[in-house]
Amino acid sequence: MVAILIHVITLIGLILTAWLVYFLKDLLLATIALAAFSLLLSVEFYILQAPDVAIAQAGIGAGLTTAIFVIAIRGTSRQEEDK
């Protein structure tokens, strides 16, 4: 029962963070939301009994990709331009 509850909470968190990534205009906040999405995705992979994929997702998705995005945002404007 507890495992199902954790699974459902993780899936709801994935949906919420994906929504935040899409709708945030502040690129740094969107990057942080993407890091949270990647971390929740690695938890989901672990729940689905794929620990090797979970470790790769946590290291590359949440760690390396977030660092690269933050460095790229430093070279541009932080706010997305409205069209």
C-alpha positions as CSV (number, residue, x, y, z in Angstrom):
1,M,0.0,0.0,0.0
2,V,2.8,2.4,0.8
3,A,4.6,1.5,-2.4
4,I,1.5,2.4,-4.4
5,L,1.2,5.7,-2.6
6,I,4.8,6.6,-3.3
7,H,4.3,5.7,-6.9
8,V,1.2,7.9,-7.3
9,I,2.9,10.8,-5.5
10,T,5.9,10.5,-7.8
11,L,3.7,10.5,-10.9
12,I,1.8,13.5,-9.7
13,G,5.1,15.3,-9.0
14,L,6.3,14.4,-12.6
15,I,3.1,16.0,-14.1
16,L,3.4,19.1,-11.9
17,T,7.1,19.7,-12.6
18,A,6.6,19.1,-16.4
19,W,3.8,21.7,-16.3
20,L,6.2,24.1,-14.5
21,V,8.9,23.6,-17.0
22,Y,6.5,24.4,-19.8
23,F,4.9,27.5,-18.4
24,L,7.6,29.3,-16.4
25,K,9.0,32.4,-18.1
26,D,12.1,32.6,-15.9
27,L,14.6,30.3,-17.5
28,L,16.6,29.6,-14.3
29,L,13.4,28.6,-12.5
30,A,12.4,26.4,-15.5
31,T,15.9,24.7,-15.3
32,I,15.4,24.0,-11.6
33,A,12.0,22.6,-12.3
34,L,13.6,20.4,-15.0
35,A,16.2,19.2,-12.5
36,A,13.3,18.3,-10.1
37,F,11.6,16.5,-13.0
38,S,14.8,14.5,-13.7
39,L,15.2,13.6,-10.1
40,L,11.6,12.4,-9.8
41,L,12.0,10.5,-13.0
42,S,15.1,8.7,-11.5
43,V,12.9,7.8,-8.4
44,E,10.3,6.4,-10.8
45,F,12.9,4.3,-12.5
46,Y,14.0,3.0,-9.2
47,I,10.5,2.1,-8.2
48,L,10.1,0.3,-11.5
49,Q,13.2,-1.8,-10.5
50,A,15.7,-0.3,-13.0
51,P,18.4,1.0,-10.6
52,D,21.0,1.3,-13.3
53,V,18.8,3.6,-15.4
54,A,17.9,5.5,-12.2
55,I,21.5,6.2,-11.4
56,A,22.2,7.3,-15.0
57,Q,19.1,9.6,-15.0
58,A,20.1,11.2,-11.7
59,G,23.7,11.8,-12.7
60,I,23.2,13.0,-16.2
61,G,19.6,14.3,-16.2
62,A,19.5,16.0,-12.9
63,G,23.2,16.8,-12.5
64,L,25.1,17.4,-15.7
65,T,22.3,18.7,-17.9
66,T,21.2,21.2,-15.2
67,A,24.7,22.5,-14.8
68,I,25.1,23.0,-18.6
69,F,21.7,24.8,-18.8
70,V,22.7,27.1,-15.9
71,I,26.0,28.0,-17.6
72,A,24.1,28.7,-20.8
73,I,21.6,30.9,-19.1
74,R,24.4,32.9,-17.5
75,G,25.4,33.9,-21.1
76,T,21.9,35.0,-22.1
77,S,19.0,36.9,-20.5
78,R,17.2,35.2,-17.7
79,Q,13.7,36.0,-18.8
80,E,12.0,34.5,-21.9
81,E,10.9,37.2,-24.3
82,D,7.1,37.5,-24.9
83,K,6.0,37.3,-28.5
